[in-house]
């Protein structure tokens, strides 16, 4: 199931906000920060 109804809902929100530019990404099960493990996190990094 998709959180926003379609497979690329998140991508549409990013393009509507920041404009059309090349974007790549990956999926991971979590994020390690200092001594904690956070699951289901999202990170968007922009190189301008």
PDB file as gemmi writes it, atoms N, CA and C in Angstrom:
CRYST1    1.000    1.000    1.000  90.00  90.00  90.00 P 1                      
ATOM      1  N   UNK A   1       0.824  -1.205   0.000  1.00  0.00           N  
ATOM      2  CA  UNK A   1       0.000   0.000   0.000  1.00  0.00           C  
ATOM      3  C   UNK A   1       0.860   1.258   0.000  1.00  0.00           C  
ATOM      4  N   UNK A   2       0.379   2.265  -0.640  1.00  0.00           N  
ATOM      5  CA  UNK A   2       1.089   3.544  -0.712  1.00  0.00           C  
ATOM      6  C   UNK A   2       0.466   4.537   0.253  1.00  0.00           C  
ATOM      7  N   UNK A   3       1.300   5.302   0.903  1.00  0.00           N  
ATOM      8  CA  UNK A   3       0.812   6.244   1.905  1.00  0.00           C  
ATOM      9  C   UNK A   3      -0.039   7.358   1.299  1.00  0.00           C  
ATOM     10  N   UNK A   4       0.262   7.773   0.069  1.00  0.00           N  
ATOM     11  CA  UNK A   4      -0.431   8.902  -0.544  1.00  0.00           C  
ATOM     12  C   UNK A   4      -1.327   8.489  -1.701  1.00  0.00           C  
ATOM     13  N   UNK A   5      -1.661   7.223  -1.824  1.00  0.00           N  
ATOM     14  CA  UNK A   5      -2.605   6.780  -2.834  1.00  0.00           C  
ATOM     15  C   UNK A   5      -1.988   6.302  -4.133  1.00  0.00           C  
ATOM     16  N   UNK A   6      -0.893   6.885  -4.568  1.00  0.00           N  
ATOM     17  CA  UNK A   6      -0.247   6.416  -5.787  1.00  0.00           C  
ATOM     18  C   UNK A   6       1.232   6.152  -5.517  1.00  0.00           C  
ATOM     19  N   UNK A   7       1.871   5.484  -6.457  1.00  0.00           N  
ATOM     20  CA  UNK A   7       3.252   5.033  -6.246  1.00  0.00           C  
ATOM     21  C   UNK A   7       4.260   6.171  -6.182  1.00  0.00           C  
ATOM     22  N   UNK A   8       3.968   7.308  -6.792  1.00  0.00           N  
ATOM     23  CA  UNK A   8       4.944   8.400  -6.816  1.00  0.00           C  
ATOM     24  C   UNK A   8       4.399   9.687  -6.192  1.00  0.00           C  
ATOM     25  N   UNK A   9       3.602   9.565  -5.155  1.00  0.00           N  
ATOM     26  CA  UNK A   9       3.032  10.735  -4.485  1.00  0.00           C  
ATOM     27  C   UNK A   9       4.077  11.626  -3.848  1.00  0.00           C  
ATOM     28  N   UNK A  10       5.073  11.006  -3.208  1.00  0.00           N  
ATOM     29  CA  UNK A  10       6.137  11.786  -2.580  1.00  0.00           C  
ATOM     30  C   UNK A  10       6.943  12.552  -3.621  1.00  0.00           C  
ATOM     31  N   UNK A  11       7.223  11.901  -4.740  1.00  0.00           N  
ATOM     32  CA  UNK A  11       7.979  12.548  -5.813  1.00  0.00           C  
ATOM     33  C   UNK A  11       7.214  13.746  -6.372  1.00  0.00           C  
ATOM     34  N   UNK A  12       5.916  13.621  -6.510  1.00  0.00           N  
ATOM     35  CA  UNK A  12       5.096  14.730  -6.985  1.00  0.00           C  
ATOM     36  C   UNK A  12       5.135  15.922  -6.043  1.00  0.00           C  
ATOM     37  N   UNK A  13       5.120  15.659  -4.733  1.00  0.00           N  
ATOM     38  CA  UNK A  13       5.201  16.754  -3.755  1.00  0.00           C  
ATOM     39  C   UNK A  13       6.542  17.470  -3.834  1.00  0.00           C  
ATOM     40  N   UNK A  14       7.615  16.714  -4.011  1.00  0.00           N  
ATOM     41  CA  UNK A  14       8.948  17.315  -4.122  1.00  0.00           C  
ATOM     42  C   UNK A  14       9.040  18.165  -5.382  1.00  0.00           C  
ATOM     43  N   UNK A  15       8.558  17.648  -6.520  1.00  0.00           N  
ATOM     44  CA  UNK A  15       8.617  18.399  -7.770  1.00  0.00           C  
ATOM     45  C   UNK A  15       7.731  19.638  -7.729  1.00  0.00           C  
ATOM     46  N   UNK A  16       6.573  19.561  -7.094  1.00  0.00           N  
ATOM     47  CA  UNK A  16       5.697  20.737  -6.987  1.00  0.00           C  
ATOM     48  C   UNK A  16       6.325  21.829  -6.139  1.00  0.00           C  
ATOM     49  N   UNK A  17       7.097  21.447  -5.139  1.00  0.00           N  
ATOM     50  CA  UNK A  17       7.704  22.420  -4.232  1.00  0.00           C  
ATOM     51  C   UNK A  17       9.010  22.977  -4.768  1.00  0.00           C  
ATOM     52  N   UNK A  18       9.882  22.100  -5.280  1.00  0.00           N  
ATOM     53  CA  UNK A  18      11.236  22.507  -5.662  1.00  0.00           C  
ATOM     54  C   UNK A  18      11.448  22.651  -7.161  1.00  0.00           C  
ATOM     55  N   UNK A  19      10.494  22.241  -7.969  1.00  0.00           N  
ATOM     56  CA  UNK A  19      10.652  22.314  -9.414  1.00  0.00           C  
ATOM     57  C   UNK A  19      11.153  20.997  -9.981  1.00  0.00           C  
ATOM     58  N   UNK A  20      11.296  20.964 -11.284  1.00  0.00           N  
ATOM     59  CA  UNK A  20      11.704  19.754 -11.988  1.00  0.00           C  
ATOM     60  C   UNK A  20      13.220  19.720 -12.116  1.00  0.00           C  
ATOM     61  N   UNK A  21      13.856  18.750 -11.489  1.00  0.00           N  
ATOM     62  CA  UNK A  21      15.300  18.576 -11.573  1.00  0.00           C  
ATOM     63  C   UNK A  21      15.609  17.096 -11.373  1.00  0.00           C  
ATOM     64  N   UNK A  22      16.773  16.639 -11.829  1.00  0.00           N  
ATOM     65  CA  UNK A  22      17.117  15.227 -11.663  1.00  0.00           C  
ATOM     66  C   UNK A  22      17.200  14.860 -10.177  1.00  0.00           C  
ATOM     67  N   UNK A  23      16.640  13.720  -9.826  1.00  0.00           N  
ATOM     68  CA  UNK A  23      16.619  13.294  -8.430  1.00  0.00           C  
ATOM     69  C   UNK A  23      16.745  11.780  -8.369  1.00  0.00           C  
ATOM     70  N   UNK A  24      17.624  11.304  -7.527  1.00  0.00           N  
ATOM     71  CA  UNK A  24      17.747   9.869  -7.296  1.00  0.00           C  
ATOM     72  C   UNK A  24      17.569   9.613  -5.805  1.00  0.00           C  
ATOM     73  N   UNK A  25      17.313   8.396  -5.434  1.00  0.00           N  
ATOM     74  CA  UNK A  25      17.129   8.077  -4.026  1.00  0.00           C  
ATOM     75  C   UNK A  25      17.320   6.600  -3.781  1.00  0.00           C  
ATOM     76  N   UNK A  26      17.149   6.226  -2.542  1.00  0.00           N  
ATOM     77  CA  UNK A  26      17.246   4.825  -2.158  1.00  0.00           C  
ATOM     78  C   UNK A  26      16.348   4.584  -0.959  1.00  0.00           C  
ATOM     79  N   UNK A  27      16.099   3.328  -0.690  1.00  0.00           N  
ATOM     80  CA  UNK A  27      15.265   2.944   0.439  1.00  0.00           C  
ATOM     81  C   UNK A  27      16.122   2.205   1.449  1.00  0.00           C  
ATOM     82  N   UNK A  28      15.945   2.514   2.703  1.00  0.00           N  
ATOM     83  CA  UNK A  28      16.638   1.804   3.776  1.00  0.00           C  
ATOM     84  C   UNK A  28      15.649   1.562   4.909  1.00  0.00           C  
ATOM     85  N   UNK A  29      15.919   0.569   5.721  1.00  0.00           N  
ATOM     86  CA  UNK A  29      15.013   0.213   6.804  1.00  0.00           C  
ATOM     87  C   UNK A  29      15.146   1.093   8.027  1.00  0.00           C  
ATOM     88  N   UNK A  30      16.122   1.977   8.067  1.00  0.00           N  
ATOM     89  CA  UNK A  30      16.276   2.813   9.246  1.00  0.00           C  
ATOM     90  C   UNK A  30      17.471   3.735   9.134  1.00  0.00           C  
ATOM     91  N   UNK A  31      17.779   4.369  10.235  1.00  0.00           N  
ATOM     92  CA  UNK A  31      18.861   5.349  10.286  1.00  0.00           C  
ATOM     93  C   UNK A  31      19.547   5.213  11.640  1.00  0.00           C  
ATOM     94  N   UNK A  32      20.873   5.192  11.646  1.00  0.00           N  
ATOM     95  CA  UNK A  32      21.637   5.118  12.885  1.00  0.00           C  
ATOM     96  C   UNK A  32      22.154   6.514  13.198  1.00  0.00           C  
ATOM     97  N   UNK A  33      21.856   7.009  14.384  1.00  0.00           N  
ATOM     98  CA  UNK A  33      22.300   8.330  14.809  1.00  0.00           C  
ATOM     99  C   UNK A  33      22.800   8.227  16.242  1.00  0.00           C  
ATOM    100  N   UNK A  34      24.082   8.458  16.414  1.00  0.00           N  
ATOM    101  CA  UNK A  34      24.739   8.322  17.715  1.00  0.00           C  
ATOM    102  C   UNK A  34      24.451   6.934  18.283  1.00  0.00           C  
ATOM    103  N   UNK A  35      23.763   6.814  19.384  1.00  0.00           N  
ATOM    104  CA  UNK A  35      23.519   5.508  19.987  1.00  0.00           C  
ATOM    105  C   UNK A  35      22.080   5.031  19.803  1.00  0.00           C  
ATOM    106  N   UNK A  36      21.385   5.532  18.787  1.00  0.00           N  
ATOM    107  CA  UNK A  36      19.991   5.162  18.557  1.00  0.00           C  
ATOM    108  C   UNK A  36      19.777   4.680  17.128  1.00  0.00           C  
ATOM    109  N   UNK A  37      18.761   3.846  16.966  1.00  0.00           N  
ATOM    110  CA  UNK A  37      18.350   3.369  15.658  1.00  0.00           C  
ATOM    111  C   UNK A  37      16.930   3.861  15.404  1.00  0.00           C  
ATOM    112  N   UNK A  38      16.764   4.679  14.376  1.00  0.00           N  
ATOM    113  CA  UNK A  38      15.450   5.191  14.003  1.00  0.00           C  
ATOM    114  C   UNK A  38      14.983   4.426  12.770  1.00  0.00           C  
ATOM    115  N   UNK A  39      13.739   3.930  12.809  1.00  0.00           N  
ATOM    116  CA  UNK A  39      13.214   3.184  11.669  1.00  0.00           C  
ATOM    117  C   UNK A  39      12.207   4.033  10.905  1.00  0.00           C  
ATOM    118  N   UNK A  40      12.038   3.701   9.637  1.00  0.00           N  
ATOM    119  CA  UNK A  40      11.102   4.387   8.756  1.00  0.00           C  
ATOM    120  C   UNK A  40      11.358   5.889   8.705  1.00  0.00           C  
ATOM    121  N   UNK A  41      12.572   6.251   8.412  1.00  0.00           N  
ATOM    122  CA  UNK A  41      12.926   7.659   8.290  1.00  0.00           C  
ATOM    123  C   UNK A  41      13.149   8.001   6.821  1.00  0.00           C  
ATOM    124  N   UNK A  42      13.009   9.254   6.499  1.00  0.00           N  
ATOM    125  CA  UNK A  42      13.285   9.723   5.152  1.00  0.00           C  
ATOM    126  C   UNK A  42      14.255  10.882   5.190  1.00  0.00           C  
ATOM    127  N   UNK A  43      15.165  10.903   4.223  1.00  0.00           N  
ATOM    128  CA  UNK A  43      16.160  11.961   4.154  1.00  0.00           C  
ATOM    129  C   UNK A  43      16.189  12.482   2.727  1.00  0.00           C  
ATOM    130  N   UNK A  44      16.105  13.782   2.558  1.00  0.00           N  
ATOM    131  CA  UNK A  44      16.231  14.418   1.252  1.00  0.00           C  
ATOM    132  C   UNK A  44      17.437  15.337   1.310  1.00  0.00           C  
ATOM    133  N   UNK A  45      18.412  15.089   0.449  1.00  0.00           N  
ATOM    134  CA  UNK A  45      19.628  15.895   0.404  1.00  0.00           C  
ATOM    135  C   UNK A  45      19.692  16.601  -0.940  1.00  0.00           C  
ATOM    136  N   UNK A  46      19.903  17.894  -0.926  1.00  0.00           N  
ATOM    137  CA  UNK A  46      20.002  18.681  -2.155  1.00  0.00           C  
ATOM    138  C   UNK A  46      21.411  19.214  -2.308  1.00  0.00           C  
ATOM    139  N   UNK A  47      21.973  19.072  -3.499  1.00  0.00           N  
ATOM    140  CA  UNK A  47      23.268  19.653  -3.832  1.00  0.00           C  
ATOM    141  C   UNK A  47      23.003  20.800  -4.795  1.00  0.00           C  
ATOM    142  N   UNK A  48      23.150  22.009  -4.329  1.00  0.00           N  
ATOM    143  CA  UNK A  48      22.846  23.184  -5.158  1.00  0.00           C  
ATOM    144  C   UNK A  48      24.105  23.834  -5.661  1.00  0.00           C  
TER     145      UNK A  48                                                      
END                                                                             
